[in-house]
Amino acid sequence: MTQKLRIFVSATTRDLGSYRRAVGEWLRAQGHEPVVQDEFDVQPDFVTISRMLLERLSDCDGVVCLIGDHYG
């Protein structure tokens, strides 16, 4: 049996949001636990967002980063 991994899936919503969701769904189907932005609560400011992201990343076993033409 494969070990269940917690994987952070990173991508900009504007151009890669649908791909980020697809990767999350695929990871879930493989028995892993994806951490995707679509499930995050709205944060009030950049400092809070940075802190929240660091906390979420620290609990993960790995990261999938989808890179496209946009940033943010």
RARA-V770467 format. One record per residue. N is the residue number from 1. SS is DSSP state (H for helix, E for strand, - for the rest). OMEGA is omega in whole degrees, -180 to 180 (999 if undefined). D_CENTER is the distance of its C-alpha to the mean C-alpha in whole Angstrom. Layout:
n: (N:N)
ss: (SS:SS)
omega: (OMEGA:OMEGA)
d_center: (D_CENTER:D_CENTER)
This chain:
n: (1:2:3:4:5:6:7:8:9:10:11:12:13:14:15:16:17:18:19:20:21:22:23:24:25:26:27:28:29:30:31:32:33:34:35:36:37:38:39:40:41:42:43:44:45:46:47:48:49:50:51:52:53:54:55:56:57:58:59:60:61:62:63:64:65:66:67:68:69:70:71:72)
ss: (-:-:-:-:-:E:E:E:E:E:-:-:H:H:H:H:H:H:H:H:H:H:H:H:H:H:H:H:H:-:-:-:E:E:E:E:H:H:H:-:-:-:-:-:-:H:H:H:H:H:H:H:H:H:H:H:H:H:-:-:-:E:E:E:E:-:-:-:-:-:-:-)
omega: (-179:177:177:-180:174:-173:176:180:-175:176:176:-176:-173:-177:-173:-178:-179:178:177:179:180:178:178:178:179:179:178:179:178:178:180:-180:179:174:-175:-175:-178:-178:-178:172:177:-179:-173:-175:-176:-179:179:178:-180:-180:-180:180:178:178:-179:180:-177:179:-174:176:-178:-178:168:-178:177:-175:-179:-175:-176:177:178:999)
d_center: (24:21:19:16:13:10:7:4:3:4:7:10:11:15:15:12:10:12:11:7:9:11:9:8:11:13:11:12:16:16:16:13:10:7:4:3:5:8:9:9:13:14:15:19:19:17:18:17:13:14:15:12:9:12:12:9:9:12:12:10:12:10:8:8:8:10:13:15:18:16:15:14)
